[in-house]
Amino acid sequence: MPWFKLLKAKLQGKSVAPQHLEQDPKDKEDLGDAEEEMELSTAHLDDELEEQLETAFHQDTAQVILHDVSRIARENDPVDLAHIVTRLPHHSRVVVYDNLPDLDAKIIFIINTTGSTRTTIFRQISDSEIKDLLEKMPPDEAVWMLDDMSDRRMKRVLELLDAKKRQRIQDLQKHDRNSAGRLMTNEYFSFNMNATVGQVAQTIRDNPGIELTRRVFVYNQKEEAVGYASARSLIITPPYIPLRQVMRPIHHKVREDASREEVIDIVERYKIAALPVVDENDKMVGVITYEDVVEAMEDLADDTIASIGGTAEDVTEHDPAWKRMLWRAPWLVVTLCAGLVTTTSMMHFEAAPWFRYMSFFVPLIAGMSGNVGIQCSTTLVRSMSLGELSYKSKKEAMVREISIGLLTGTAFGLLSGLVVFTLYQTGLQPSGEDELRIGITVATGLFAACVTATVLGTISPFLFDRYNIDPAVASGPIVTAFNDVLSSQIFFLVARSLFFFLT
């Protein structure tokens, strides 16, 4: 399953897991039906749970509210509650958290809820309570929790933690947010290749707080990561057998500074359940699980959607409206400038005799050419994201998209020109001008605008990629604004030239 499909499944709320074996078509059909039923039942559960909580918070007295909320918190999964509270007011989220039955439920709730909800809860609980939460969390999860606090409070909480736990968290915090070092967990099991299966089993029993047991990693005398043993191998192998006899070689690993995109590509391509992370000496420093990769894909989706939508908005529900506006403003300035350029051009040509009728077709030209350009850029961005374009195939892709643009411009140009001519010819649209000249002008202008948009939409993704800018930005307001300006100017140029040529 390609990573973009995993990404789509994640955004739709479906669960995803590594697929190692080919499935029978009937099994796939049954699995699809089961996933659909599960998705529907989960949505139904969310609606019911939300209704229960809203009813509880609309009771007459505080005693009744707390009694009902406490009952709901005990009877439902903390994961479900973590998702539902995002639909409630902020003060209600804290009440739900306070009424969870135990510390373990609170940890699951905090891990699975949104950053906005965590920020709300952290503002209402003490440093010592946060410390209790972090103590029982894996270090990689604790790092993300600390990101939702102010720097001053984060330092206070870290000082309360056990020295060993604090060091593990700080080791992860030093890495870039979008790197493999930040995605990994540094709590895992690794042993010398001469250790026996019995010794491994005893160590795992002595460390119940470390959850990553699906794979046990193996290193040689130089402490270089050389292999791993699966949980199944450890279960069926006699305790006196050394790991070197049951381990499998490690074929894929990444450095600490590897990007999250590189990690996603490797895990998706080779279906790796736990990807080792090593330092410059090939010494293992952490593990990235499949679940970590899915979360990284979700973050990547948020960034991509923001780029396509034309916003770098990175604010929470607590931030004021003016701050959210400022995050969006830089992108909108580009659109504003493009609109002003188009408006100025129209005012400049206002007195021209041909402009009397041609101005009505500007929305048609801008709309058609804009869609043509976005289709080209989106198609190419998708191919680039999937790694389908090699150095040699880029030229072929560009030629193919431009050819499609030429065909599209020709077909829709002729169609629009014919429709406009017919409307004027039959009297449905009154005109004092030559109907044929208007039809030819519209057809030629739309063709030229579509070709211009195609070239812009084809070149822009490669241009952005060359300068290490996310190609998804090519589908955002910047290229759209440039396309509107160019298409309108091309149309005005064509209309002006044909007016004098056909007169």
C-alpha positions as CSV (number, residue, x, y, z in Angstrom):
1,M,0.0,0.0,0.0
2,P,1.7,3.3,-1.1
3,W,2.2,5.9,1.6
4,F,-0.2,8.3,0.0
5,K,-2.9,5.6,0.3
6,L,-2.0,5.0,3.9
7,L,-2.2,8.8,4.4
8,K,-5.7,8.8,2.8
9,A,-6.8,6.0,5.1
10,K,-5.4,7.8,8.1
11,L,-7.2,11.0,7.2
12,Q,-10.5,9.1,6.8
13,G,-10.1,7.6,10.2
14,K,-9.4,4.0,9.2
15,S,-6.9,1.9,10.9
16,V,-3.8,0.8,8.9
17,A,-1.2,-1.9,9.5
18,P,1.7,-3.4,7.6
19,Q,0.6,-5.8,4.9
20,H,3.2,-8.5,4.4
21,L,1.2,-11.1,2.5
22,E,-1.0,-11.1,-0.6
23,Q,-4.6,-11.6,0.2
24,D,-7.3,-13.6,-1.6
25,P,-9.6,-11.3,-3.5
26,K,-12.6,-12.6,-1.5
27,D,-10.7,-11.9,1.7
28,K,-10.0,-8.4,0.5
29,E,-13.7,-7.9,-0.2
30,D,-14.7,-9.2,3.2
31,L,-12.0,-7.0,4.9
32,G,-13.3,-4.0,3.0
33,D,-16.8,-4.7,4.2
34,A,-15.6,-5.1,7.7
35,E,-13.7,-1.9,7.6
36,E,-16.7,-0.1,6.3
37,E,-18.9,-1.5,9.0
38,M,-16.3,-0.6,11.6
39,E,-16.0,3.0,10.3
40,L,-19.8,3.4,10.4
41,S,-20.1,1.9,13.9
42,T,-17.2,4.1,15.2
43,A,-18.9,7.2,13.8
44,H,-22.2,6.1,15.4
45,L,-20.3,5.5,18.7
46,D,-18.8,9.0,18.5
47,D,-22.2,10.6,18.0
48,E,-23.8,8.7,20.9
49,L,-20.9,9.5,23.2
50,E,-21.0,13.1,22.3
51,E,-24.7,13.2,22.9
52,Q,-24.2,11.6,26.4
53,L,-21.6,14.1,27.4
54,E,-23.6,17.1,26.2
55,T,-26.6,15.9,28.1
56,A,-24.5,15.4,31.2
57,F,-23.1,18.9,31.0
58,H,-26.6,20.4,30.7
59,Q,-27.8,19.0,34.0
60,D,-29.2,21.3,36.7
61,T,-26.6,20.8,39.5
62,A,-22.9,20.3,39.7
63,Q,-23.3,17.0,41.6
64,V,-25.4,15.5,38.9
65,I,-23.0,16.6,36.2
66,L,-20.0,15.1,37.9
67,H,-21.9,11.8,38.6
68,D,-22.9,11.4,35.0
69,V,-19.6,12.4,33.6
70,S,-17.8,10.1,36.0
71,R,-20.0,7.2,34.9
72,I,-19.4,8.0,31.2
73,A,-15.6,8.2,31.8
74,R,-15.6,4.8,33.5
75,E,-17.8,3.0,30.9
76,N,-16.0,4.2,27.8
77,D,-12.6,3.7,26.2
78,P,-10.2,6.6,26.9
79,V,-9.3,6.7,23.2
80,D,-12.9,7.4,22.3
81,L,-13.2,10.0,25.0
82,A,-9.9,11.6,23.7
83,H,-11.5,12.1,20.3
84,I,-14.9,13.2,21.4
85,V,-13.8,15.9,23.9
86,T,-12.4,17.9,20.9
87,R,-16.1,18.7,20.1
88,L,-16.8,20.0,23.6
89,P,-16.0,23.4,25.1
90,H,-12.5,23.7,26.7
91,H,-13.7,23.7,30.3
92,S,-15.7,20.5,29.7
93,R,-12.6,18.7,28.5
94,V,-10.9,19.2,31.8
95,V,-13.9,17.8,33.6
96,V,-13.8,14.7,31.5
97,Y,-10.1,14.3,32.2
98,D,-10.5,14.7,35.9
99,N,-13.2,12.0,36.1
100,L,-11.2,9.3,34.3
101,P,-10.9,6.3,36.6
102,D,-7.1,6.0,37.0
103,L,-3.7,7.2,35.9
104,D,-3.4,4.7,33.1
105,A,-6.6,5.9,31.6
106,K,-5.5,9.5,31.8
107,I,-2.2,8.7,30.1
108,I,-4.1,7.0,27.2
109,F,-6.4,10.0,27.0
110,I,-3.6,12.5,26.9
111,I,-1.6,10.7,24.3
112,N,-4.6,10.3,21.9
113,T,-6.2,13.7,22.2
114,T,-5.2,16.9,20.3
115,G,-2.6,19.4,21.2
116,S,-5.2,22.0,21.9
117,T,-6.9,19.7,24.5
118,R,-3.6,18.9,26.1
119,T,-2.8,22.6,26.4
120,T,-6.1,23.2,28.1
121,I,-5.7,20.4,30.6
122,F,-2.0,21.3,31.4
123,R,-3.2,24.8,32.3
124,Q,-5.5,23.3,35.0
125,I,-3.3,20.6,36.6
126,S,-0.2,20.8,38.7
127,D,3.4,20.2,37.7
128,S,3.5,17.1,39.9
129,E,0.5,15.6,38.2
130,I,2.1,16.2,34.8
131,K,5.3,14.6,36.1
132,D,3.3,11.5,37.1
133,L,1.9,11.3,33.6
134,L,5.3,11.6,31.9
135,E,6.9,9.1,34.3
136,K,4.8,6.3,32.9
137,M,4.9,7.3,29.2
138,P,7.4,6.2,26.7
139,P,10.0,8.9,26.2
140,D,9.0,9.6,22.6
141,E,5.4,10.3,23.7
142,A,6.6,12.4,26.6
143,V,8.5,14.6,24.2
144,W,5.4,15.5,22.3
145,M,3.5,16.2,25.5
146,L,6.3,18.7,26.6
147,D,6.0,20.5,23.2
148,D,2.5,21.6,24.3
149,M,3.9,23.5,27.3
150,S,5.7,26.8,27.6
151,D,9.5,26.6,27.9
152,R,9.5,27.8,31.5
153,R,7.0,25.1,32.6
154,M,8.7,22.4,30.6
155,K,11.9,23.1,32.5
156,R,10.1,22.9,35.9
157,V,8.5,19.6,35.0
158,L,11.7,18.1,33.7
159,E,13.4,18.9,37.0
160,L,10.8,16.8,38.8
161,L,11.4,13.7,36.7
162,D,13.6,10.9,37.5
163,A,17.2,11.6,36.2
164,K,17.2,8.6,33.9
165,K,13.8,9.4,32.4
166,R,14.8,13.1,32.1
167,Q,17.9,12.2,30.2
168,R,16.1,9.9,27.7
169,I,13.6,12.7,27.0
170,Q,16.3,15.3,26.6
171,D,18.2,13.0,24.2
172,L,15.2,13.0,21.9
173,Q,14.5,16.7,22.3
174,K,17.9,17.7,20.8
175,H,16.8,16.3,17.4
176,D,15.0,18.3,14.7
177,R,11.2,18.0,14.9
178,N,10.9,16.5,11.5
179,S,13.9,14.1,11.8
180,A,14.2,10.4,12.4
181,G,15.7,11.2,15.8
182,R,12.5,12.9,16.9
183,L,10.3,10.1,15.6
184,M,12.1,7.3,17.3
185,T,11.8,5.9,20.8
186,N,15.0,5.2,22.8
187,E,13.4,2.5,24.9
188,Y,13.9,-0.8,23.2
189,F,15.6,-4.2,23.8
190,S,19.0,-4.9,22.3
191,F,21.6,-7.6,23.2
192,N,25.0,-8.8,22.2
193,M,24.8,-11.6,19.6
194,N,26.2,-14.1,22.1
195,A,23.4,-13.6,24.6
196,T,21.0,-16.5,24.9
197,V,17.3,-16.6,24.4
198,G,16.9,-17.3,28.1
199,Q,18.8,-14.2,29.1
200,V,16.7,-12.1,26.7
201,A,13.5,-13.4,28.2
202,Q,14.7,-12.7,31.7
203,T,15.6,-9.1,30.8
204,I,12.2,-8.5,29.2
205,R,10.5,-9.8,32.3
206,D,12.6,-7.5,34.5
207,N,11.6,-4.4,32.4
208,P,7.8,-4.4,32.0
209,G,7.8,-0.7,31.3
210,I,9.4,-1.1,27.9
211,E,6.6,-2.0,25.4
212,L,8.6,-2.5,22.3
213,T,9.0,-6.3,22.4
214,R,7.9,-7.3,18.9
215,R,11.5,-7.2,17.8
216,V,14.7,-7.7,19.8
217,F,17.8,-6.1,18.2
218,V,21.2,-7.6,18.1
219,Y,24.7,-6.0,18.0
220,N,28.2,-7.3,17.5
221,Q,31.4,-6.9,19.6
222,K,31.8,-3.4,18.1
223,E,28.2,-2.5,19.2
224,E,27.1,-2.2,15.6
225,A,23.5,-3.1,14.9
226,V,23.7,-6.3,12.8
227,G,20.3,-8.1,13.2
228,Y,17.1,-8.7,15.1
229,A,15.1,-11.5,16.5
230,S,11.3,-11.6,16.2
231,A,9.1,-12.3,19.2
232,R,7.9,-15.6,17.6
233,S,11.6,-16.7,17.3
234,L,12.1,-16.1,21.0
235,I,9.0,-18.0,22.0
236,I,9.7,-21.2,20.1
237,T,13.5,-21.3,20.5
238,P,15.1,-23.1,23.5
239,P,16.5,-20.8,26.2
240,Y,20.1,-22.0,25.8
241,I,20.3,-21.0,22.1
242,P,22.4,-17.8,21.4
243,L,20.8,-14.9,19.5
244,R,23.3,-15.2,16.6
245,Q,21.6,-18.5,15.6
246,V,18.1,-17.1,15.4
247,M,18.6,-13.5,14.4
248,R,17.8,-12.1,11.0
249,P,20.0,-9.5,9.3
250,I,19.1,-5.8,9.3
251,H,18.8,-4.7,5.7
252,H,17.4,-1.2,6.3
253,K,18.2,1.5,8.9
254,V,18.4,5.3,9.0
255,R,20.6,7.9,10.6
256,E,19.3,10.2,13.3
257,D,19.2,13.2,11.0
258,A,17.2,11.5,8.2
259,S,14.0,13.3,7.3
260,R,10.5,12.0,8.1
261,E,9.8,11.7,4.3
262,E,12.8,9.4,4.0
263,V,11.6,7.3,6.9
264,I,8.0,7.1,5.5
265,D,9.4,6.0,2.1
266,I,11.6,3.2,3.6
267,V,8.9,1.9,6.0
268,E,6.2,1.9,3.3
269,R,8.4,0.3,0.6
270,Y,9.8,-2.5,2.7
271,K,6.9,-2.9,5.2
272,I,9.2,-2.6,8.2
273,A,7.4,-2.9,11.6
274,A,10.3,-1.4,13.5
275,L,13.0,0.6,11.7
276,P,16.4,0.9,13.6
277,V,18.0,4.4,13.9
278,V,21.8,4.5,14.2
279,D,24.4,7.2,14.8
280,E,27.5,7.9,12.7
281,N,29.3,4.9,14.2
282,D,26.4,2.6,13.2
283,K,25.6,2.2,16.8
284,M,21.8,1.8,17.4
285,V,20.2,4.7,19.3
286,G,16.5,4.2,18.7
287,V,13.6,2.5,16.9
288,I,10.8,3.9,14.8
289,T,7.7,1.9,14.9
290,Y,5.0,1.6,12.2
291,E,2.6,3.6,14.5
292,D,5.2,6.4,14.7
293,V,5.3,6.5,10.9
294,V,1.5,6.7,10.6
295,E,1.5,9.7,13.0
296,A,4.3,11.3,10.9
297,M,2.2,10.8,7.8
298,E,-0.7,12.6,9.5
299,D,1.5,15.5,10.4
300,L,2.8,15.6,6.8
301,A,-0.7,15.6,5.6
302,D,-1.5,18.6,7.7
303,D,1.5,20.5,6.4
304,T,0.6,19.6,2.8
305,I,-3.0,20.6,3.1
306,A,-1.9,23.9,4.7
307,S,0.4,24.6,1.8
308,I,-2.2,23.7,-0.8
309,G,-4.7,25.9,1.0
310,G,-2.3,28.8,1.2
311,T,-1.7,29.0,4.9
312,A,1.2,28.3,7.2
313,E,-1.2,28.5,10.2
314,D,0.4,27.0,13.3
315,V,-1.9,28.2,16.0
316,T,-4.2,26.7,18.5
317,E,-7.8,27.3,19.5
318,H,-6.6,29.5,22.3
319,D,-5.0,32.0,20.0
320,P,-7.0,35.2,19.1
321,A,-8.5,35.7,15.8
322,W,-6.1,38.5,14.8
323,K,-3.1,36.1,15.2
324,R,-4.7,33.5,13.0
325,M,-5.4,36.2,10.5
326,L,-1.7,37.2,10.4
327,W,-0.7,33.6,9.7
328,R,-2.8,33.6,6.6
329,A,-2.2,37.2,5.5
330,P,1.2,36.7,3.6
331,W,-0.4,34.2,1.2
332,L,-3.5,36.4,0.7
333,V,-1.3,39.4,-0.1
334,V,-0.1,37.6,-3.2
335,T,-3.7,37.0,-4.3
336,L,-4.6,40.7,-3.5
337,C,-1.7,41.9,-5.7
338,A,-2.7,39.7,-8.5
339,G,-6.2,40.9,-8.4
340,L,-5.1,44.5,-8.3
341,V,-2.9,44.0,-11.4
342,T,-5.9,42.4,-13.3
343,T,-8.2,45.2,-12.2
344,T,-5.7,47.9,-13.3
345,S,-5.4,46.3,-16.7
346,M,-9.2,46.2,-17.1
347,M,-9.4,49.9,-16.2
348,H,-6.6,50.7,-18.7
349,F,-8.6,49.0,-21.5
350,E,-12.0,50.3,-20.4
351,A,-12.2,52.9,-23.2
352,A,-11.2,50.5,-25.9
353,P,-14.1,49.5,-28.3
354,W,-13.4,45.8,-28.1
355,F,-13.5,45.8,-24.2
356,R,-17.3,46.5,-24.2
357,Y,-18.0,42.8,-24.8
358,M,-14.7,41.1,-24.0
359,S,-14.8,42.1,-20.3
360,F,-17.8,39.7,-19.7
361,F,-15.6,36.7,-20.6
362,V,-12.8,37.4,-18.1
363,P,-14.4,35.0,-15.4
364,L,-14.7,32.3,-18.1
365,I,-11.0,32.6,-19.1
366,A,-9.7,32.8,-15.5
367,G,-11.8,29.8,-14.3
368,M,-11.0,27.5,-17.2
369,S,-7.3,28.3,-17.4
370,G,-7.0,28.1,-13.5
371,N,-8.5,24.6,-13.5
372,V,-6.3,23.5,-16.4
373,G,-3.1,24.7,-14.6
374,I,-4.1,23.1,-11.3
375,Q,-4.8,19.8,-13.0
376,C,-1.3,19.8,-14.5
377,S,0.5,20.7,-11.3
378,T,-1.5,18.3,-9.1
379,T,-0.8,15.4,-11.5
380,L,3.0,16.1,-11.5
381,V,3.1,16.7,-7.7
382,R,1.5,13.3,-7.1
383,S,4.0,11.6,-9.5
384,M,6.9,13.4,-7.8
385,S,5.6,12.4,-4.3
386,L,5.4,8.7,-5.3
387,G,8.9,8.8,-6.9
388,E,7.5,7.9,-10.3
389,L,9.5,10.6,-12.1
390,S,13.2,9.9,-12.8
391,Y,15.6,12.4,-14.2
392,K,15.0,11.2,-17.8
393,S,11.2,10.9,-17.4
394,K,10.7,14.5,-16.2
395,K,11.0,15.8,-19.8
396,E,8.6,13.2,-21.0
397,A,6.1,14.2,-18.3
398,M,6.4,17.9,-19.2
399,V,5.9,17.2,-22.9
400,R,2.9,15.0,-22.1
401,E,1.2,17.6,-19.9
402,I,1.8,20.4,-22.4
403,S,0.3,18.2,-25.1
404,I,-2.8,17.6,-23.0
405,G,-3.0,21.3,-22.4
406,L,-2.8,22.0,-26.1
407,L,-5.6,19.5,-26.8
408,T,-7.7,20.9,-23.9
409,G,-7.2,24.5,-25.1
410,T,-8.1,23.6,-28.6
411,A,-11.2,21.6,-27.7
412,F,-12.7,23.9,-25.2
413,G,-11.6,27.0,-27.1
414,L,-13.6,25.8,-30.2
415,L,-16.5,24.8,-28.1
416,S,-16.7,28.1,-26.2
417,G,-16.3,30.1,-29.4
418,L,-19.1,28.1,-31.1
419,V,-21.4,28.5,-28.1
420,V,-20.8,32.3,-27.9
421,F,-21.3,32.7,-31.6
422,T,-24.6,30.7,-31.5
423,L,-25.9,32.8,-28.5
424,Y,-25.3,36.0,-30.3
425,Q,-26.4,34.7,-33.7
426,T,-29.8,33.5,-32.3
427,G,-30.4,36.7,-30.4
428,L,-30.3,35.1,-27.0
429,Q,-27.4,37.5,-26.2
430,P,-28.0,40.9,-28.0
431,S,-25.0,42.4,-29.6
432,G,-24.2,45.2,-31.9
433,E,-20.9,43.8,-32.9
434,D,-19.9,41.1,-35.4
435,E,-20.9,37.8,-33.8
436,L,-18.2,35.8,-35.7
437,R,-15.5,38.2,-34.5
438,I,-16.6,37.8,-30.8
439,G,-16.7,34.0,-31.2
440,I,-13.3,33.8,-32.7
441,T,-11.8,36.1,-30.1
442,V,-13.2,34.1,-27.2
443,A,-12.1,30.8,-28.7
444,T,-8.5,32.1,-29.4
445,G,-8.3,33.8,-26.0
446,L,-9.3,30.7,-24.1
447,F,-6.9,28.6,-26.1
448,A,-4.0,30.9,-25.4
449,A,-4.9,31.2,-21.7
450,C,-5.1,27.4,-21.3
451,V,-1.8,26.9,-23.0
452,T,-0.2,29.6,-20.7
453,A,-1.7,27.9,-17.6
454,T,-0.5,24.5,-18.7
455,V,3.1,25.7,-19.1
456,L,3.0,27.5,-15.7
457,G,1.4,24.5,-14.0
458,T,3.9,22.1,-15.6
459,I,7.1,24.1,-14.9
460,S,6.3,25.3,-11.4
461,P,6.4,22.0,-9.5
462,F,9.9,21.2,-10.9
463,L,11.0,24.8,-10.2
464,F,9.8,24.6,-6.6
465,D,11.4,21.2,-6.1
466,R,14.8,22.4,-7.5
467,Y,14.9,25.1,-4.7
468,N,13.9,22.6,-2.0
469,I,10.4,24.1,-1.6
470,D,7.4,21.7,-1.1
471,P,6.0,21.1,-4.7
472,A,2.5,21.1,-3.1
473,V,2.9,24.9,-2.8
474,A,2.6,24.9,-6.6
475,S,-1.1,24.2,-6.3
476,G,-1.6,27.0,-3.8
477,P,-2.4,30.7,-4.1
478,I,1.0,31.7,-5.5
479,V,0.7,29.9,-8.8
480,T,-3.1,30.4,-8.9
481,A,-2.6,34.2,-8.6
482,F,0.1,34.3,-11.3
483,N,-2.1,32.2,-13.5
484,D,-5.0,34.6,-13.1
485,V,-2.8,37.5,-14.0
486,L,-1.2,35.9,-17.0
487,S,-4.4,34.4,-18.4
488,S,-6.3,37.7,-18.2
489,Q,-3.4,39.6,-19.8
490,I,-3.1,37.0,-22.6
491,F,-6.8,37.3,-23.2
492,F,-6.7,41.1,-23.4
493,L,-3.7,40.9,-25.8
494,V,-5.5,38.4,-28.0
495,A,-8.8,40.4,-28.0
496,R,-7.0,43.6,-28.8
497,S,-5.0,42.1,-31.7
498,L,-7.9,40.3,-33.2
499,F,-10.2,43.4,-33.0
500,F,-7.9,45.3,-35.3
501,F,-7.0,42.3,-37.4
502,L,-10.7,41.3,-38.1
503,T,-12.0,44.8,-38.4
